[in-house]
Amino acid sequence: MAAISASVQPGMATVQLAPESSLTEAQTAGKLDDSQVEYHHALGITEEVEEVLKRYHAYVWNKDERGNLLVQLCVSGYSTGVEQMQKEFGFSTEVGTVGLSLFILGFALGPMLLAPLSEYWGRRPVYLVSWTIFTLFQLPLALAKNLQTILVCRFIQGFAGSAPLGIVLSTYLAQTKGWRWLYWVYLIVFGAFLVIIFLGLPETRDTIVLQKKSKFLRNETNQPFYAEHELAKKDPSHLYKVTIVRPFKFLFTEPITYLCAGINGFVFGIIFLSNEAFPLVFGSGNGGHNWTHSGTINLTFASYVVGSVIAFALQPLQESKYHLACRRLGASDPEARWWSALWATPFMPAGLMVAAWTSYPSLPWIPPLIGFAMFGFGFYVILAAILNYVVDGYGHYSASALGGVVFVRNIVGAIFPLFSMQIFVGLGNQWALFLLAVVSLLLIPIPSYLYYRGKIVRERSPYCATHFGKEG
């Protein structure tokens, strides 16, 4: 029996048709063309198998080009309708915040199960199931008759792992049509995207792609080619270890995972706390600019978008630096992912400092928005560095590692909104933002440490070291 096995090397995935043949392909999740494939006839691969693989690659290209769609949706619109819910159901502001926290708590727990399941069964089925759950639970939210229904559905939606609609558009929708229309529109939009995902989302998990290739070879050549993933033992205990144990094992035993999880959670904690400043700095309360329209106030969150767009536009500089480092090393260099964070991270405390001391109502409203844009620029860069570093470091096991990272982030996101208002009310807008700026100074040395010393930490992370061909 011939076996197809995969060993992921830095920047490349090697697929071996043992013992008769082998081929090498760029690791592009099944997207290959003839220029990216080297066939080694000396090892005995037949022209028939070569032709079959070429047809398979052409099939994957055509299928992906027809359905290669990116769905990016942003911050939850729940908070834009919560004031109307409070009036209808008669609950306090603190109880209303629980709806946001439960969603994020579900969002924290979901990846701990869904991410490793995607390693076991593939990305596509997990995406389809989770998106379907998220879409269907818009209906009971739209028809909710009490707060309990809203809270339960919010938690389940968060667990399903989908991203909700933008806060700016949601604000105007809630004000003109009522909060229930938020969820009717969400149901329509997410239902449409569910159809798009079903028709166009390709499988990107390398082991599942290899399994499909081996099946394609068996059908076309009548030869017993099998992927290593197909031959692996798949009993319930193994599934339990993969789906439940591995993400938590990574989180508590892998230095790279728990270090990046801590950094990620710290950054998001500052983000969640600083979010509280917008309605206070620009709203009609004490110390605000006395803007009375909540839709206009929520538009100020676009300052984050401006900063993030600028950071995204500069991303090619980071990529060129990364690829240059990889060429010099002759292998993947995950630490090079931190290059842009070396100089971008200081924008976080600097931006918060600007926002803090220009947020007086006697001053123009533009300077604090510039400060928040600087803050958005800084956190976008460092968050991108964290995610890319984890993916590069773990490769085959990146979903489990990211599950641990995301878990910490969303636990922070579930807890911090519960007391963020009290901080700003107790300290005042300026001093609360100043405190966040001072705390975020702790982030500045971290990219330097991981850029220059991250390899040492990686080598102490067993799974990460194994990925790079070292002993754990």
SULHU-V797072 format. One record per residue. N is the residue number from 1. PHI is phi in radians with two decimals (none if undefined). OMEGA is omega in whole degrees, 0 to 359 (* if undefined). NEAR is the number of other ideal C-beta (glycine too) atoms within 12 Angstrom. Layout:
[[N,PHI,OMEGA,NEAR] [N,PHI,OMEGA,NEAR]]
This chain:
[[1,none,176,17] [2,-1.51,181,29] [3,-2.10,173,27] [4,-1.78,180,41] [5,-2.13,182,28] [6,-2.16,171,34] [7,-2.21,185,25] [8,-1.46,176,32] [9,-1.86,179,22] [10,-0.97,176,25] [11,1.43,184,25] [12,-2.39,171,24] [13,-2.11,182,33] [14,-1.78,180,26] [15,-1.91,185,43] [16,-1.99,174,27] [17,-1.73,187,39] [18,-1.48,1,26] [19,-1.68,190,15] [20,-1.42,193,24] [21,-2.71,176,31] [22,-2.69,174,29] [23,-2.53,179,38] [24,-2.10,182,25] [25,-2.40,175,37] [26,-1.15,183,24] [27,-1.43,182,29] [28,-2.19,175,23] [29,0.94,176,27] [30,1.63,180,38] [31,-1.57,184,27] [32,-2.35,167,30] [33,-2.21,186,20] [34,-1.08,181,19] [35,-1.25,182,12] [36,-1.73,186,22] [37,-2.09,176,29] [38,-1.97,179,22] [39,-1.78,184,28] [40,-1.80,182,20] [41,-1.15,181,15] [42,-1.08,180,10] [43,-1.55,171,20] [44,1.76,178,19] [45,-1.20,184,32] [46,-1.48,178,22] [47,-1.10,180,14] [48,-1.10,180,17] [49,-1.14,179,33] [50,-1.04,181,27] [51,-1.17,178,18] [52,-1.09,180,30] [53,-1.14,177,40] [54,-1.10,179,28] [55,-1.15,178,22] [56,-1.10,181,36] [57,-1.12,178,32] [58,-1.11,179,21] [59,-1.10,180,22] [60,-1.11,179,31] [61,-1.01,184,25] [62,-1.11,181,17] [63,-1.12,181,22] [64,-1.21,182,24] [65,-1.14,179,15] [66,-1.29,189,15] [67,-2.14,183,21] [68,-1.40,184,22] [69,-2.11,178,19] [70,-1.92,179,11] [71,-1.85,180,23] [72,-2.10,177,15] [73,-2.09,192,21] [74,-2.01,197,19] [75,-1.16,184,31] [76,-1.08,176,38] [77,-1.63,181,38] [78,-0.96,185,39] [79,-1.14,181,40] [80,-1.29,180,41] [81,-1.91,187,43] [82,-1.17,179,37] [83,-1.13,177,25] [84,-1.17,177,28] [85,-1.10,179,36] [86,-1.03,181,22] [87,-1.19,184,15] [88,-1.30,186,19] [89,-1.81,174,23] [90,1.24,177,12] [91,-1.99,185,22] [92,-1.43,177,17] [93,-1.08,180,23] [94,-1.10,178,18] [95,-1.15,177,21] [96,-1.08,178,32] [97,-1.15,179,34] [98,-1.05,178,29] [99,-1.05,177,43] [100,-1.19,182,42] [101,-1.16,179,34] [102,-1.15,177,34] [103,-1.05,183,41] [104,-1.23,176,43] [105,-1.11,175,31] [106,-1.08,178,38] [107,-1.14,178,38] [108,-1.36,183,37] [109,-1.33,183,30] [110,-0.95,182,36] [111,-1.07,179,41] [112,-1.13,176,39] [113,-1.77,187,34] [114,-1.24,182,40] [115,-1.10,177,41] [116,-1.17,174,39] [117,-1.07,178,32] [118,-1.19,175,37] [119,-1.25,185,37] [120,-1.54,185,31] [121,-1.87,182,27] [122,1.88,183,29] [123,-1.26,189,32] [124,-1.02,181,28] [125,-1.09,179,21] [126,-1.18,177,34] [127,-1.06,183,34] [128,-1.11,182,29] [129,-1.17,183,27] [130,-1.15,179,35] [131,-1.17,178,35] [132,-1.11,179,25] [133,-1.06,181,28] [134,-1.06,182,43] [135,-1.16,184,34] [136,-1.13,182,24] [137,-1.40,168,34] [138,-1.23,184,38] [139,-1.12,177,23] [140,-1.09,176,25] [141,-1.17,180,40] [142,-1.16,183,26] [143,-1.79,187,16] [144,-0.99,178,27] [145,-1.87,180,14] [146,-2.70,182,17] [147,-1.17,183,24] [148,-1.05,178,18] [149,-1.06,180,22] [150,-1.09,184,39] [151,-1.15,180,31] [152,-1.10,181,22] [153,-1.16,179,34] [154,-1.11,179,41] [155,-1.12,181,32] [156,-1.11,178,30] [157,-1.08,178,41] [158,-1.07,179,38] [159,-1.10,180,30] [160,-1.12,169,34] [161,1.49,181,38] [162,-1.62,181,39] [163,-1.79,182,26] [164,-1.49,187,39] [165,-1.38,186,36] [166,-1.23,186,28] [167,-1.22,183,35] [168,-1.19,179,28] [169,-1.12,181,28] [170,-1.10,180,35] [171,-1.05,182,36] [172,-1.16,178,25] [173,-1.15,180,29] [174,-1.11,183,32] [175,-1.29,184,24] [176,-1.58,185,17] [177,-2.04,184,20] [178,1.70,187,21] [179,-1.16,180,34] [180,-1.13,180,25] [181,-1.18,173,26] [182,-0.93,187,39] [183,-1.43,173,41] [184,-1.12,178,25] [185,-1.16,177,30] [186,-1.03,180,40] [187,-1.03,180,29] [188,-1.16,184,20] [189,-1.15,182,29] [190,-1.23,174,34] [191,-1.10,178,24] [192,-1.11,178,18] [193,-1.17,177,31] [194,-1.08,177,29] [195,-1.10,180,20] [196,-1.08,180,22] [197,-1.10,181,30] [198,-1.07,183,21] [199,-1.47,191,17] [200,-2.08,184,22] [201,-1.42,179,30] [202,-1.47,172,30] [203,-1.34,181,29] [204,-2.10,179,26] [205,-1.23,189,37] [206,-1.05,181,38] [207,-1.17,179,38] [208,-1.25,176,30] [209,-1.06,178,35] [210,-1.10,179,41] [211,-1.09,178,32] [212,-1.16,178,32] [213,-1.13,180,41] [214,-1.13,177,37] [215,-1.12,177,23] [216,-1.06,178,27] [217,-1.12,180,37] [218,-1.08,182,24] [219,-1.18,186,16] [220,-1.50,186,22] [221,-1.99,184,27] [222,1.01,176,11] [223,-1.93,187,25] [224,-1.42,175,20] [225,-1.54,179,39] [226,-2.38,175,24] [227,-1.32,179,32] [228,-1.00,180,29] [229,-1.09,180,30] [230,-1.22,184,26] [231,-1.48,182,20] [232,-1.20,179,20] [233,-1.21,183,13] [234,-2.22,178,18] [235,-1.56,182,10] [236,-1.01,180,12] [237,-1.16,178,12] [238,-1.17,178,17] [239,-1.07,178,20] [240,-1.08,181,16] [241,-1.11,183,20] [242,-1.25,190,34] [243,-1.50,185,30] [244,-1.89,189,23] [245,-1.37,190,22] [246,-1.03,180,36] [247,-1.04,179,42] [248,-1.25,176,28] [249,-1.08,177,25] [250,-1.06,185,41] [251,-1.11,186,38] [252,-1.84,182,19] [253,-2.15,182,22] [254,-1.73,182,38] [255,-0.94,180,31] [256,-1.09,182,45] [257,-1.17,184,43] [258,-1.28,175,28] [259,-1.22,179,34] [260,-1.17,177,48] [261,-1.11,178,38] [262,-1.13,178,27] [263,-1.11,181,41] [264,-1.06,179,40] [265,-1.12,178,33] [266,-1.09,179,33] [267,-1.09,181,43] [268,-1.20,175,37] [269,-1.06,177,33] [270,-1.13,179,42] [271,-1.10,182,39] [272,-1.11,178,35] [273,-1.21,181,35] [274,-1.19,178,48] [275,-1.03,182,40] [276,-1.16,185,34] [277,-1.24,188,49] [278,-1.04,179,42] [279,-1.17,180,37] [280,-1.42,181,35] [281,-1.26,186,42] [282,-1.87,183,34] [283,-1.45,187,27] [284,-1.71,180,18] [285,-1.38,179,23] [286,-1.13,177,15] [287,1.43,181,28] [288,-1.76,179,27] [289,-1.46,176,32] [290,1.09,170,19] [291,-1.34,186,22] [292,-1.75,182,14] [293,-1.60,184,18] [294,-1.13,177,28] [295,-1.11,178,25] [296,-1.16,178,23] [297,-1.07,181,32] [298,-1.17,176,34] [299,-1.11,181,26] [300,-1.15,175,39] [301,-1.10,178,40] [302,-1.11,176,26] [303,-1.07,174,35] [304,-1.04,182,38] [305,-1.08,180,26] [306,-1.04,179,26] [307,-1.08,181,35] [308,-1.19,179,33] [309,-1.13,177,17] [310,-1.08,178,26] [311,-1.09,179,35] [312,-1.11,180,23] [313,-1.13,180,16] [314,-1.56,182,24] [315,-1.02,177,25] [316,-0.99,176,13] [317,-1.10,178,21] [318,-1.11,181,32] [319,-1.12,180,19] [320,-1.13,177,16] [321,-1.11,180,27] [322,-1.12,182,32] [323,-1.17,176,19] [324,-1.11,179,15] [325,-1.11,179,26] [326,-1.14,179,23] [327,-1.15,179,16] [328,-1.13,182,13] [329,-1.39,185,18] [330,1.34,181,12] [331,-2.84,178,21] [332,-1.15,181,34] [333,-2.24,183,29] [334,-0.98,182,40] [335,-1.08,179,35] [336,-1.15,177,36] [337,-1.14,183,38] [338,-1.58,186,42] [339,-1.00,182,35] [340,-1.19,179,36] [341,-1.20,178,45] [342,-1.00,183,29] [343,-1.83,182,25] [344,-1.58,182,37] [345,-1.01,178,42] [346,-1.03,177,30] [347,-1.16,178,37] [348,-1.13,179,48] [349,-1.13,180,33] [350,-1.11,180,29] [351,-1.12,178,42] [352,-1.15,178,45] [353,-1.14,177,33] [354,-1.08,180,31] [355,-1.10,183,45] [356,-1.10,190,36] [357,-1.69,171,22] [358,-2.05,185,29] [359,-1.62,176,40] [360,-1.22,180,21] [361,-1.12,179,22] [362,-1.34,180,12] [363,-1.77,178,21] [364,-1.03,183,14] [365,-1.44,183,28] [366,-1.25,182,19] [367,-0.95,178,24] [368,-1.11,177,37] [369,-1.17,175,33] [370,-1.09,177,28] [371,-1.07,179,41] [372,-1.16,176,44] [373,-1.13,176,33] [374,-1.06,178,38] [375,-1.07,178,48] [376,-1.07,177,38] [377,-1.05,182,39] [378,-1.13,184,44] [379,-1.26,176,42] [380,-1.07,184,36] [381,-1.14,183,39] [382,-1.24,177,44] [383,-1.18,176,38] [384,-1.09,179,32] [385,-1.10,180,43] [386,-1.06,184,42] [387,-1.12,180,30] [388,-1.13,180,33] [389,-1.13,179,46] [390,-1.14,180,47] [391,-1.10,179,30] [392,-1.12,183,39] [393,-1.25,187,48] [394,-1.87,176,39] [395,0.91,185,36] [396,-1.00,183,30] [397,-1.83,187,39] [398,-1.13,181,40] [399,-1.11,178,42] [400,-1.15,179,42] [401,-1.12,179,49] [402,-1.16,176,41] [403,-1.02,177,43] [404,-1.15,179,44] [405,-1.11,182,44] [406,-1.19,179,41] [407,-1.01,180,42] [408,-1.10,180,39] [409,-0.96,186,39] [410,-1.44,170,38] [411,-1.10,175,30] [412,-1.04,181,33] [413,-1.15,178,37] [414,-1.35,186,32] [415,-1.60,189,25] [416,-1.07,179,32] [417,-1.07,182,37] [418,-1.25,181,26] [419,-2.26,183,21] [420,-1.13,180,35] [421,-1.08,181,26] [422,-1.08,179,17] [423,-1.12,182,29] [424,-1.24,178,34] [425,-1.19,182,20] [426,-1.27,184,14] [427,-1.68,189,23] [428,1.60,186,23] [429,-1.01,187,37] [430,-1.16,183,29] [431,-1.26,177,22] [432,-1.14,177,33] [433,-1.15,178,42] [434,-1.09,178,28] [435,-1.05,178,26] [436,-1.10,178,41] [437,-1.10,180,36] [438,-1.14,180,21] [439,-1.09,182,23] [440,-1.22,174,37] [441,-1.05,180,22] [442,-1.11,181,21] [443,-1.35,190,43] [444,-1.02,182,25] [445,-1.32,186,18] [446,-1.12,178,32] [447,-1.01,179,36] [448,-1.10,180,20] [449,-1.08,182,22] [450,-1.28,178,36] [451,-1.17,185,29] [452,-1.71,185,17] [453,-2.14,184,19] [454,-1.08,180,36] [455,-1.05,179,30] [456,-1.11,179,18] [457,-1.14,179,29] [458,-1.05,182,37] [459,-1.19,176,25] [460,-1.62,178,23] [461,-1.78,190,37] [462,-0.92,182,24] [463,-1.17,180,34] [464,-1.15,179,41] [465,-1.13,178,24] [466,-1.08,178,21] [467,-1.03,180,32] [468,-1.72,173,32] [469,1.29,180,17] [470,-2.05,175,18] [471,-1.34,180,12] [472,-1.30,*,19]]
